[in-house]
């Protein structure tokens, strides 16, 4: 839930003189959103544009992971709320992993696993679920 909160507030903190429409924020996964006419960027690469309630980006795969970029050749900009174009895995849960992503049998069933016995996904947490 802290990553969701952090993605909505500029790293310098809100101030009285800067409108929310001009804030620079960091998405869950690392993309930087330059509101007020700027792009959404991953380093020097422009990956999309900010919207009132999130971002529109071209989904990308993260190198060195099993995560996918576009699905079925859909390279059109997609709404990812507070997530980066290449967001992948779990954020803010040190011992939580995605044991089964639902792409193989049983299709559609997602399994989360933890080194600890129990884990708590608190209110205010976010989940980006992409379907084909």
N, C-alpha and C positions, 0 to 999 in steps of 0.2 A: 504494500500500500504506500510505502514511502517513495518508491520510484514513480508511482502515479502522481503523487503530490509534487515531487521534485520536477517532473516534466511540465508542470503547469506554472511554475514560478521561475523568473530569471535567476541565474546564478548569483547576480549581484544583489538580489532581493528587490521586492517591489518598492517604489518610492512615489512620493506625491507628484513629482513633475513629469513622470513618464507614463503615458497611456498604455494599457494592456495591449493595444493594437500595435505598439512599437517595441514590445519586449523581444529579447533574444532568449530563447529557451533551448534546452537540450532534451531530445526525445529519449524514450526508453530504448537503449541500443546505441545511442551516441550521435545521431544526426542532429545538426544545429538548425533551428528554425529562426530565420530573420524576418520577423513580422514587420508590418509597415512598408511593404513593397519589396522585400527581399525574398530570396529563395529558401528552400530547405536544402541543406548541403551535407555531404559526407566528405569531410576534408575539403578539397578544392573542387570536388565534383558536385554539380547541381543534380539533385535527385527528385525534386518536386517543388510544390508551392504550398504556402500556408493557407488555411481557410479559417473561418470564424471559430470552428469547433475542433480543429485538428489539422491534418495535412492531407494532400493528394500527392502520392509518390508512385514511381515505377518500382515495383517490388523487385528486390535483388537477393541473390543467395550470398551467404557469408562464407568466404573461403575457409576451408578446413573443417566444415561442418556438414552434417547430413541434411541441412535445411535447404529448401528449394527457393528459387526465384519465382518467376511467373509460372502460372499453372495453365496448361493447355494452350500455350502460345499467347496468353492474354498479357500483352505488354502495355496496356492502357493504364493511366494513373488510377490508383485505388486509394480509398479513404482508410487510413491506418490509425486514426485517432491520435494517440500519444506515442505510437511506436515508430521506430526507424524503419527505413525501407528494407534493411537486412536484419531486423530484429529476429532472434533465434534463441530458443531455449527458455530457461527460467531466469528471472532477475530478482534479486532481493531475497532469495531463499538459498542460503549457502549449501545446504545438504539435499536440495530437491532436484531431481532430474526427470526428464520425460523418458520413461522406460519403454513405452509403446506409443507411437504417434498416430496410430489408426489407419495407416496406409495399407497394411497387410492384414491377414486374418488375425483377430476379428476386426474387420473393416469398420471404421467409425468409432471404435472404442479407444479412448485415450487413457493411458495409465501413468500416473505420477508415482515416483518412488523416492524414499528418503533413507539416508543412513540411520537417522533417528527412528524410533518406533512410531511416533506420531508427528504430524506437522499441522499447522493451523494457517489456512488461507483466510486472512482477516477481511472484514468489510472494507471497501475502498480499494481493494486490489483490482488489477485489470488483467484481462485475458484477450489475446488476439487469436481468434480461430479463423483460419482460412479454409474455405471449402471449394471444391471444384464444381 
